[in-house]
């Protein structure tokens, strides 16, 4: 059970510092491991852009002395972040856990597993489905007087936003489920708001993705489906909680 006695601010700050240190420590270890294979890590992360570029007979460019080096460093940081997402989510949950009831604290494993899986699913969907379509579209905009010449820095910045946008956006079922479970909104309300939710998904897609219509659509459509997944999970949870517990049979 939660306690009604407020904890001192210094205690909250100490707990926050501990969680941040553990999260950043795990991120640093993952970064150092990724940097040992920096060229391979960069190629793997950027492959949805590199493949269309090579297919068009082009190569990425590095126009500043340290640009390629910094691209490798940033790619290693990105890889470290993606690998440590479960640890980040676990530390975030442990920070808020003292304010939760015992039954809510037991949700830590389902939360971390499901949220991590959804983040990974968003990145995999982007990597294999959305990102190649986006870069093929950009290459198709070439004309007889314009030739594509992308740099490693611009491609990495673009891809980083896509990875984060698709990973975060795919957490939508978790958000919908917890809004319903916390009683902030009901499942019926969420169902009635479906038309507004569709419009909102396209707005979110426009905000989270770079400024092009293709990536916006490639993110917004999965978001609409994930909204329905969240509604389904909330309905199933309500039905399960509404079922009366059966009394144990007498021996």
C-alpha positions as CSV (number, residue, x, y, z in Angstrom):
1,X,0.0,0.0,0.0
2,X,1.1,3.6,-0.5
3,X,1.9,5.7,2.5
4,X,0.1,9.0,3.2
5,X,3.3,10.5,4.6
6,X,5.0,12.7,2.0
7,X,8.7,11.9,1.4
8,X,11.2,14.7,1.7
9,X,12.3,16.4,-1.5
10,X,15.9,15.4,-0.9
11,X,14.9,11.8,-0.7
12,X,13.1,12.1,-4.1
13,X,16.1,13.7,-5.6
14,X,18.5,11.1,-4.2
15,X,16.2,8.3,-5.7
16,X,16.1,10.1,-9.0
17,X,19.9,10.5,-9.1
18,X,20.3,6.8,-8.4
19,X,18.0,5.8,-11.2
20,X,19.6,8.2,-13.6
21,X,23.1,7.0,-12.7
22,X,22.1,3.4,-13.3
23,X,20.4,4.2,-16.6
24,X,23.3,6.3,-17.9
25,X,25.8,3.7,-16.7
26,X,24.0,1.0,-18.7
27,X,23.9,3.3,-21.7
28,X,27.6,4.1,-21.4
29,X,28.5,0.4,-21.3
30,X,26.3,-0.3,-24.3
31,X,27.9,2.7,-26.1
32,X,31.4,1.5,-25.5
33,X,30.5,-2.0,-26.7
34,X,28.9,-0.6,-29.8
35,X,31.9,1.7,-30.5
36,X,34.2,-1.4,-30.8
37,X,32.2,-2.2,-33.9
38,X,31.4,1.4,-34.9
39,X,31.6,0.9,-38.7
40,X,29.3,-2.2,-38.6
41,X,26.9,-0.5,-36.2
42,X,26.7,2.6,-38.4
43,X,26.1,0.5,-41.5
44,X,23.4,-1.6,-39.8
45,X,21.5,1.3,-38.4
46,X,21.7,3.4,-41.6
47,X,21.1,0.5,-44.0
48,X,17.5,1.6,-44.9
49,X,19.1,4.7,-46.3
50,X,22.4,3.3,-47.5
51,X,20.8,0.5,-49.6
52,X,18.7,2.9,-51.8
53,X,21.7,5.2,-52.1
54,X,23.9,2.4,-53.4
55,X,21.1,1.2,-55.6
56,X,21.0,4.6,-57.3
57,X,24.8,4.4,-57.9
58,X,25.6,6.9,-55.2
59,X,27.6,7.0,-51.9
60,X,27.1,9.0,-48.7
61,X,29.4,12.0,-48.4
62,X,31.5,13.3,-45.5
63,X,32.2,17.0,-46.2
64,X,33.8,18.0,-42.8
65,X,37.0,16.5,-41.4
66,X,35.4,15.0,-38.3
67,X,32.0,14.3,-39.8
68,X,32.5,10.5,-40.4
69,X,34.1,10.1,-36.9
70,X,31.2,11.9,-35.2
71,X,28.7,9.9,-37.2
72,X,30.3,6.7,-35.9
73,X,30.2,8.1,-32.3
74,X,26.5,9.2,-32.6
75,X,25.5,5.9,-34.2
76,X,27.2,4.1,-31.2
77,X,25.2,6.3,-28.8
78,X,22.0,5.5,-30.7
79,X,22.7,1.8,-30.6
80,X,23.5,2.0,-26.9
81,X,20.2,3.8,-26.3
82,X,18.1,1.3,-28.3
83,X,19.7,-1.7,-26.5
84,X,19.1,-0.2,-23.0
85,X,15.5,0.8,-23.5
86,X,14.3,-2.1,-21.2
87,X,16.7,-0.9,-18.5
88,X,15.5,2.7,-18.9
89,X,11.9,1.7,-18.6
90,X,12.6,-0.5,-15.5
91,X,14.5,2.4,-13.7
92,X,11.7,4.8,-14.6
93,X,9.1,2.4,-13.1
94,X,11.2,1.8,-9.9
95,X,11.4,5.6,-9.5
96,X,7.6,6.0,-9.4
97,X,7.0,2.6,-7.6
98,X,7.0,4.0,-4.0
99,X,3.8,5.9,-4.9
100,X,2.0,2.9,-6.2
101,X,-0.2,0.2,-4.5
102,X,1.2,-3.3,-4.1
103,X,-1.0,-4.6,-6.9
104,X,0.3,-1.9,-9.2
105,X,3.9,-2.6,-8.3
106,X,3.5,-6.1,-9.5
107,X,2.9,-4.7,-13.0
108,X,6.6,-3.9,-13.4
109,X,7.5,-7.0,-15.5
110,X,4.4,-6.8,-17.8
111,X,5.0,-3.1,-18.3
112,X,8.7,-3.4,-19.1
113,X,8.3,-6.4,-21.3
114,X,5.3,-5.0,-23.3
115,X,6.7,-1.4,-23.6
116,X,10.1,-2.7,-24.7
117,X,8.5,-5.1,-27.2
118,X,6.4,-2.3,-28.6
119,X,9.4,0.0,-28.9
120,X,11.3,-2.7,-30.7
121,X,8.3,-3.4,-32.9
122,X,8.1,0.2,-33.9
123,X,11.8,0.2,-34.9
124,X,11.6,-3.1,-36.8
125,X,8.5,-1.8,-38.7
126,X,10.3,1.3,-39.6
127,X,13.6,-0.5,-40.5
128,X,12.0,-3.1,-42.8
129,X,8.9,-1.4,-44.1
130,X,8.7,2.4,-43.6
131,X,12.3,3.7,-43.8
132,X,13.2,2.1,-47.2
133,X,9.9,3.5,-48.7
134,X,10.8,7.0,-47.4
135,X,14.3,7.0,-48.9
136,X,13.2,5.5,-52.1
137,X,10.6,8.3,-52.4
138,X,13.3,11.0,-51.7
139,X,15.6,9.5,-54.4
140,X,12.7,9.5,-56.8
141,X,12.5,13.3,-56.6
142,X,15.7,13.6,-58.5
143,X,15.5,15.3,-61.9
144,X,17.8,16.0,-64.8
145,X,19.3,19.0,-63.1
146,X,19.3,17.8,-59.5
147,X,21.4,15.0,-58.2
148,X,21.1,13.6,-54.7
149,X,24.2,13.9,-52.5
150,X,23.5,13.0,-48.9
151,X,26.1,13.4,-46.1
152,X,26.6,11.0,-43.3
153,X,25.6,13.6,-40.7
154,X,22.3,14.5,-42.4
155,X,21.3,10.9,-42.9
156,X,22.1,10.0,-39.3
157,X,20.2,12.9,-37.9
158,X,17.2,12.0,-40.1
159,X,17.4,8.3,-39.2
160,X,17.7,9.0,-35.5
161,X,14.5,11.0,-35.5
162,X,12.7,8.2,-37.4
163,X,14.0,5.5,-34.9
164,X,12.8,7.5,-31.9
165,X,9.5,8.6,-33.5
166,X,8.5,5.1,-34.5
167,X,9.7,3.6,-31.2
168,X,7.8,6.1,-29.0
169,X,4.7,6.1,-31.2
170,X,4.3,2.4,-30.9
171,X,3.9,2.8,-27.2
172,X,0.3,4.0,-27.9
173,X,-1.4,0.8,-26.7
174,X,0.3,1.2,-23.3
175,X,-0.9,4.8,-23.0
176,X,-4.5,3.8,-24.0
177,X,-4.5,0.9,-21.6
178,X,-3.3,2.9,-18.6
179,X,-5.6,5.8,-19.3
180,X,-8.5,3.3,-19.1
181,X,-7.1,1.3,-16.2
182,X,-6.6,4.5,-14.2
183,X,-10.2,5.6,-14.8
184,X,-9.1,8.8,-16.5
185,X,-11.2,7.8,-19.6
186,X,-13.5,4.9,-20.2
187,X,-13.3,2.4,-23.0
188,X,-16.7,3.7,-24.3
189,X,-15.3,7.2,-24.4
190,X,-12.2,6.1,-26.3
191,X,-14.5,4.2,-28.7
192,X,-16.6,7.3,-29.3
193,X,-13.5,9.4,-29.8
194,X,-12.3,7.1,-32.6
195,X,-12.9,9.7,-35.5
196,X,-11.0,12.4,-33.5
197,X,-8.3,9.9,-32.7
198,X,-7.7,9.2,-36.4
199,X,-7.2,12.9,-37.0
200,X,-4.9,13.1,-34.0
201,X,-2.8,10.2,-35.3
202,X,-2.1,12.0,-38.5
203,X,-1.2,15.1,-36.5
204,X,1.2,13.1,-34.2
205,X,2.7,11.5,-37.3
206,X,3.4,15.0,-38.7
207,X,5.0,16.2,-35.5
208,X,7.1,13.1,-34.8
209,X,8.4,12.5,-38.3
210,X,10.6,14.7,-40.5
211,X,8.6,17.1,-42.7
212,X,7.5,14.9,-45.5
213,X,4.1,13.3,-46.3
214,X,5.4,9.8,-46.9
215,X,6.9,9.2,-43.4
216,X,3.9,10.9,-41.8
217,X,1.5,8.4,-43.5
218,X,3.9,5.4,-42.8
219,X,3.7,6.3,-39.1
220,X,0.0,7.4,-38.8
221,X,-1.6,4.3,-40.3
222,X,0.1,1.9,-37.7
223,X,-0.8,4.4,-35.0
224,X,-4.5,4.0,-35.9
225,X,-4.2,0.2,-35.7
226,X,-2.3,0.5,-32.4
227,X,-5.1,2.6,-31.0
228,X,-7.5,-0.3,-31.7
229,X,-5.0,-2.7,-30.0
230,X,-5.0,-0.5,-26.9
231,X,-8.8,-0.4,-26.9
232,X,-9.0,-4.2,-27.2
233,X,-6.5,-4.7,-24.3
234,X,-8.5,-2.3,-22.1
235,X,-11.8,-4.2,-22.9
236,X,-10.2,-7.5,-22.1
237,X,-8.9,-6.1,-18.8
238,X,-12.3,-4.7,-17.9
239,X,-14.0,-8.1,-18.6
240,X,-11.4,-10.0,-16.6
241,X,-11.8,-7.6,-13.6
242,X,-15.6,-7.7,-13.8
243,X,-15.7,-11.5,-13.5
244,X,-16.6,-12.6,-9.9
245,X,-14.0,-14.6,-8.1
246,X,-15.1,-18.2,-7.5
247,X,-15.0,-19.3,-3.9
248,X,-12.7,-22.3,-3.3
249,X,-14.4,-25.7,-3.0
250,X,-14.7,-27.2,0.5
251,X,-12.3,-30.0,1.2
